[in-house]
Amino acid sequence: MESFQFDNLSIILNKQGSREFSKVSYPIRYGRFAEIKTPDYIFQFNLNGEVKYIQGRRESWPHPAEWLKRTVANDWVYYSAGTYSEVYDYFGEYYLPCLSYPSNSIMGGEPFDDNAVRSALQAWEELLTKMRALPLGTISEGLKDFLVLATGNDTKALQLRCQAFHNLIGGWLSVLPPDTRHVDYEVIPVIVADGCLYNCGFCRVKTGEDFSPRTQKNVFDQINELKEFYAQDLSNYNAIFLGQHDALGAGEELLEFAASYAYEIFEFSRSHMKGAYLFLFGSVDSLVTAKDGLFEVLNGLPFLTYINVGLESADQETLTALGKPIASEMIGEAFARMLEVNRRYEKIEVTANFLLGSNLPQGHLPGSLDVIRNGVGRFYSKGAIYFSPLMNGGSMRGETRRTMLRRFGEIKSLSLLSTYLYLIQRL
């Protein structure tokens, strides 16, 4: 770690944060990064010199324990502390990510409308101007390299990086698995299949394309190009997302190749972060029809693996209304398979999604709760249940939002599995 002082700019290079993802009720940073403090803000940069975090230091900042985070997709996310017990109860985390784009949050609050938050984003641009004025000829090579990198990553450059990232993987990732919250959504995406088996009528995050696995050559090329894209900051990652919406259906051979090759090429064994994580979605069909051999392969990989499956409802009338073309009996079968996999395989956790909506048929919640409670029999800590608020194409406010939160609280109190709200984040 090296420290430098220029008038009111304090610069620290190669600062070491936590090496393990933790669920704590105070601000925490992970891996290695550079930090610049001014009287008004703390700015933190990844190892490629790209701004990643901004935190206010003055009384005008909404809360001293809250901050802004920029994703690799160039989205800004505001981390709200809220009421710690309430946020943790709803999401399983001590902070609520408030998104700068439409999603499915029912918590309310618009931090990006706050003048202090908007000013922080402007202050970053002003900081770059100050950094460009520093006397490069009189400083160390390490600091000079950082300043060149950071000042080159202005708004336009980061937008171009975002475009290059999406071109590389073949488009935006409209949704990440809810389990990626365990690594603060810090995943490297490798797409192994496009499209979806069902293309349900209610879904706002699917592409509408038929399901189609990618070739091993495509996956090979993605991984190698992603290594170049993440460059120096690759050492701050230890998790991959095999996308998009039903990677489990891509088959044993392609999944094993993608996961194993990514672990090797991304050098996760040398990451600044301890352990390694693998995340993917599965469908009802791919979970029910998957052979034991597939789970044995996944369990043998050097990852903790999370598989998230969209069940949506155990009520046939609701499934029909949602345009999900499967029978309710298959939902029960998939739920039973989820519990079986969680019991048998130490390094795999299957989680499930259900919907939460104000206009769903009356049988939806009773039918879904019947499966969740009677299918388990006792409280079990492995295999979370996520309820995704159905937004019906718009934001949710007032009494509807309060009613839905109250309904979720009732569901959570009756569930025999850990139960949370699903906050849809893109990448």
WOGI-V544666 format. One record per residue. N is the residue number from 0. SS is DSSP state (hx for helix, st for strand, lp for the rest). PHI is phi in whole degrees, -180 to 180 (none if undefined). D_LAST is the distance of its C-alpha to the last C-alpha in whole Angstrom. Layout:
n | ss | phi | d_last
N | SS | PHI | D_LAST
N | SS | PHI | D_LAST
//
This chain:
n | ss | phi | d_last
0 | lp | none | 31
1 | st | -124 | 32
2 | st | -121 | 33
3 | st | -141 | 34
4 | st | -129 | 36
5 | st | -132 | 36
6 | lp | 51 | 38
7 | lp | -99 | 35
8 | st | -105 | 32
9 | st | -109 | 32
10 | st | -116 | 30
11 | st | -124 | 29
12 | st | -103 | 27
13 | st | 54 | 26
14 | st | -77 | 26
15 | st | -102 | 25
16 | lp | -94 | 23
17 | st | -65 | 23
18 | lp | -97 | 23
19 | lp | -134 | 22
20 | lp | -71 | 20
21 | lp | -131 | 22
22 | lp | -105 | 22
23 | lp | -131 | 24
24 | lp | -98 | 25
25 | lp | -145 | 25
26 | lp | -61 | 23
27 | lp | -144 | 22
28 | lp | -119 | 20
29 | st | -122 | 19
30 | lp | 71 | 20
31 | st | -107 | 22
32 | st | -161 | 21
33 | st | -109 | 23
34 | st | -134 | 24
35 | st | -126 | 26
36 | st | -109 | 28
37 | lp | -120 | 30
38 | lp | -59 | 32
39 | lp | -104 | 29
40 | st | -145 | 26
41 | st | -114 | 25
42 | st | -112 | 22
43 | st | -126 | 20
44 | st | -123 | 19
45 | lp | -77 | 17
46 | lp | -74 | 20
47 | lp | -95 | 18
48 | lp | 76 | 20
49 | lp | -99 | 17
50 | st | -61 | 17
51 | st | -127 | 15
52 | st | -132 | 17
53 | st | -134 | 19
54 | st | -137 | 22
55 | st | -77 | 25
56 | lp | -119 | 29
57 | lp | -94 | 31
58 | lp | -65 | 32
59 | lp | -71 | 30
60 | lp | -66 | 27
61 | lp | -53 | 26
62 | lp | -159 | 26
63 | lp | -65 | 27
64 | lp | -105 | 25
65 | lp | -114 | 22
66 | st | -157 | 19
67 | st | -104 | 16
68 | st | -132 | 13
69 | st | -103 | 11
70 | lp | -91 | 7
71 | lp | -65 | 7
72 | lp | -86 | 5
73 | lp | 66 | 9
74 | lp | -94 | 8
75 | st | -94 | 11
76 | st | -124 | 12
77 | st | -101 | 15
78 | st | -93 | 17
79 | st | -97 | 20
80 | lp | -76 | 22
81 | lp | 54 | 24
82 | lp | -97 | 27
83 | hx | -49 | 26
84 | hx | -65 | 28
85 | hx | -69 | 26
86 | hx | -61 | 23
87 | hx | -64 | 23
88 | hx | -63 | 25
89 | hx | -81 | 22
90 | hx | -120 | 19
91 | lp | 78 | 21
92 | lp | -131 | 20
93 | lp | -86 | 22
94 | lp | -126 | 19
95 | st | -103 | 17
96 | st | -71 | 14
97 | st | -98 | 14
98 | st | -94 | 12
99 | lp | -93 | 12
100 | lp | -139 | 11
101 | lp | -61 | 13
102 | lp | -145 | 13
103 | lp | -123 | 15
104 | lp | -70 | 17
105 | lp | -116 | 20
106 | lp | -87 | 21
107 | lp | 79 | 22
108 | lp | 89 | 22
109 | lp | -132 | 20
110 | hx | -62 | 20
111 | hx | -76 | 19
112 | hx | -90 | 22
113 | lp | -78 | 24
114 | hx | -60 | 26
115 | hx | -66 | 25
116 | hx | -71 | 22
117 | hx | -63 | 22
118 | hx | -66 | 24
119 | hx | -64 | 22
120 | hx | -67 | 20
121 | hx | -69 | 23
122 | hx | -64 | 25
123 | hx | -63 | 22
124 | hx | -62 | 23
125 | hx | -67 | 27
126 | hx | -62 | 26
127 | hx | -59 | 25
128 | hx | -63 | 29
129 | hx | -65 | 31
130 | hx | -67 | 29
131 | hx | -67 | 30
132 | lp | -87 | 34
133 | lp | -70 | 34
134 | lp | -77 | 37
135 | hx | -62 | 35
136 | hx | -69 | 39
137 | hx | -111 | 40
138 | lp | -116 | 37
139 | lp | -70 | 36
140 | hx | -63 | 34
141 | hx | -62 | 31
142 | hx | -68 | 31
143 | hx | -61 | 31
144 | hx | -61 | 28
145 | hx | -64 | 26
146 | hx | -63 | 27
147 | hx | -63 | 27
148 | hx | -62 | 23
149 | hx | -65 | 22
150 | hx | -71 | 24
151 | hx | -79 | 23
152 | lp | -98 | 19
153 | lp | -84 | 20
154 | hx | -56 | 18
155 | hx | -65 | 18
156 | hx | -63 | 18
157 | hx | -69 | 14
158 | hx | -64 | 13
159 | hx | -67 | 15
160 | hx | -62 | 13
161 | hx | -61 | 10
162 | hx | -62 | 12
163 | hx | -64 | 13
164 | hx | -61 | 10
165 | hx | -72 | 9
166 | hx | -64 | 13
167 | hx | -63 | 13
168 | hx | -92 | 11
169 | lp | 96 | 12
170 | lp | 125 | 10
171 | lp | -66 | 6
172 | lp | -95 | 5
173 | lp | -72 | 7
174 | lp | -159 | 7
175 | lp | -102 | 7
176 | lp | -59 | 11
177 | hx | -62 | 13
178 | hx | -69 | 14
179 | hx | -67 | 12
180 | hx | -58 | 13
181 | hx | -66 | 16
182 | hx | -120 | 14
183 | lp | 53 | 13
184 | lp | 63 | 9
185 | lp | -90 | 10
186 | lp | -125 | 9
187 | st | -96 | 10
188 | st | -87 | 9
189 | st | -127 | 12
190 | st | -87 | 12
191 | lp | -108 | 16
192 | st | -158 | 16
193 | st | -110 | 15
194 | lp | 74 | 17
195 | st | -151 | 18
196 | lp | -68 | 22
197 | lp | -108 | 22
198 | lp | 49 | 20
199 | lp | -58 | 21
200 | lp | -63 | 23
201 | lp | -82 | 21
202 | lp | -76 | 17
203 | lp | -104 | 15
204 | lp | -115 | 12
205 | lp | -88 | 14
206 | lp | -86 | 15
207 | lp | 86 | 18
208 | lp | -87 | 19
209 | st | -70 | 21
210 | lp | -67 | 20
211 | st | -152 | 21
212 | st | -66 | 20
213 | lp | -83 | 19
214 | lp | -82 | 22
215 | hx | -63 | 23
216 | hx | -64 | 23
217 | hx | -62 | 20
218 | hx | -64 | 18
219 | hx | -57 | 21
220 | hx | -66 | 20
221 | hx | -56 | 16
222 | hx | -62 | 17
223 | hx | -68 | 19
224 | hx | -72 | 17
225 | hx | -66 | 14
226 | hx | -60 | 17
227 | hx | -68 | 18
228 | hx | -65 | 15
229 | hx | -73 | 14
230 | hx | 51 | 18
231 | hx | -63 | 20
232 | hx | -77 | 17
233 | hx | -57 | 17
234 | hx | -69 | 19
235 | hx | -94 | 17
236 | lp | -113 | 15
237 | lp | -146 | 17
238 | st | -143 | 14
239 | st | -126 | 13
240 | st | -115 | 11
241 | st | -89 | 13
242 | st | -106 | 11
243 | lp | -98 | 11
244 | lp | -94 | 13
245 | lp | -155 | 17
246 | hx | -60 | 17
247 | hx | -58 | 20
248 | hx | -78 | 21
249 | hx | -73 | 21
250 | lp | 99 | 24
251 | hx | -59 | 25
252 | hx | -64 | 26
253 | hx | -69 | 23
254 | hx | -64 | 21
255 | hx | -64 | 23
256 | hx | -63 | 23
257 | hx | -60 | 19
258 | hx | -68 | 19
259 | hx | -67 | 23
260 | hx | -69 | 22
261 | hx | -63 | 18
262 | hx | -59 | 20
263 | hx | -71 | 23
264 | hx | -70 | 21
265 | lp | -80 | 19
266 | lp | 54 | 22
267 | hx | -63 | 21
268 | hx | -66 | 25
269 | hx | -113 | 25
270 | lp | -64 | 22
271 | lp | -68 | 22
272 | lp | -101 | 21
273 | lp | -78 | 23
274 | lp | 77 | 22
275 | lp | -150 | 20
276 | st | -130 | 17
277 | st | -127 | 16
278 | st | -126 | 14
279 | st | -159 | 14
280 | st | -95 | 15
281 | st | -136 | 18
282 | lp | -101 | 21
283 | hx | -57 | 24
284 | hx | -64 | 26
285 | hx | -68 | 24
286 | hx | -73 | 25
287 | hx | -66 | 28
288 | hx | -91 | 29
289 | lp | -63 | 28
290 | lp | -78 | 31
291 | hx | -58 | 31
292 | hx | -59 | 31
293 | hx | -64 | 27
294 | hx | -71 | 27
295 | hx | -65 | 29
296 | hx | -64 | 27
297 | hx | -62 | 24
298 | hx | -68 | 26
299 | hx | -88 | 28
300 | lp | -76 | 25
301 | lp | -80 | 24
302 | lp | -130 | 21
303 | st | -89 | 21
304 | st | -109 | 20
305 | st | -118 | 18
306 | st | -118 | 18
307 | st | -108 | 17
308 | st | -121 | 19
309 | st | -85 | 19
310 | st | -93 | 23
311 | st | 72 | 23
312 | lp | -164 | 26
313 | lp | -105 | 30
314 | lp | -104 | 32
315 | hx | -64 | 33
316 | hx | -60 | 33
317 | hx | -69 | 30
318 | hx | -59 | 28
319 | hx | -65 | 30
320 | hx | -63 | 29
321 | hx | -79 | 25
322 | lp | 74 | 26
323 | lp | -96 | 25
324 | lp | -82 | 28
325 | lp | -139 | 29
326 | lp | -88 | 32
327 | hx | -61 | 32
328 | hx | -61 | 34
329 | hx | -70 | 31
330 | hx | -64 | 29
331 | hx | -63 | 31
332 | hx | -66 | 31
333 | hx | -67 | 28
334 | hx | -65 | 28
335 | hx | -64 | 31
336 | hx | -65 | 29
337 | hx | -57 | 27
338 | hx | -63 | 29
339 | hx | -64 | 31
340 | hx | -62 | 28
341 | hx | -65 | 28
342 | hx | -76 | 31
343 | hx | -85 | 32
344 | lp | -119 | 29
345 | lp | -62 | 29
346 | lp | -101 | 26
347 | st | -123 | 24
348 | st | -129 | 23
349 | st | -98 | 22
350 | st | -121 | 21
351 | st | -134 | 21
352 | st | -112 | 20
353 | st | -126 | 22
354 | st | -97 | 22
355 | st | -128 | 23
356 | lp | -149 | 25
357 | lp | -86 | 28
358 | lp | -118 | 29
359 | lp | -81 | 29
360 | lp | -55 | 32
361 | lp | -61 | 35
362 | hx | -81 | 34
363 | hx | -62 | 31
364 | hx | -68 | 31
365 | hx | -59 | 34
366 | hx | -66 | 33
367 | hx | -69 | 30
368 | hx | -64 | 31
369 | hx | -61 | 34
370 | hx | -67 | 32
371 | hx | -64 | 30
372 | hx | -80 | 34
373 | hx | -73 | 36
374 | lp | -73 | 34
375 | lp | -101 | 34
376 | lp | 90 | 37
377 | lp | -152 | 36
378 | lp | -66 | 34
379 | st | -136 | 31
380 | st | -82 | 29
381 | st | -105 | 26
382 | st | 102 | 24
383 | st | -73 | 22
384 | st | -111 | 22
385 | st | -113 | 20
386 | st | -108 | 21
387 | st | -99 | 18
388 | st | -61 | 20
389 | lp | -90 | 20
390 | lp | -87 | 20
391 | lp | 56 | 22
392 | lp | 82 | 20
393 | lp | -148 | 21
394 | lp | -78 | 21
395 | lp | -121 | 23
396 | lp | -138 | 26
397 | hx | 59 | 29
398 | hx | -64 | 31
399 | hx | -61 | 28
400 | hx | -65 | 26
401 | hx | -64 | 29
402 | hx | -64 | 30
403 | hx | -68 | 27
404 | hx | -65 | 26
405 | hx | -65 | 30
406 | hx | -64 | 30
407 | hx | -62 | 27
408 | hx | -58 | 29
409 | hx | -67 | 32
410 | hx | -62 | 30
411 | hx | -60 | 28
412 | hx | -68 | 32
413 | hx | -97 | 33
414 | lp | -73 | 30
415 | lp | -100 | 32
416 | st | -125 | 28
417 | st | -57 | 26
418 | st | -131 | 24
419 | st | -140 | 21
420 | st | -81 | 19
421 | lp | -98 | 16
422 | lp | -97 | 13
423 | lp | -77 | 10
424 | lp | -117 | 7
425 | lp | -104 | 4
426 | lp | -150 | 0
//
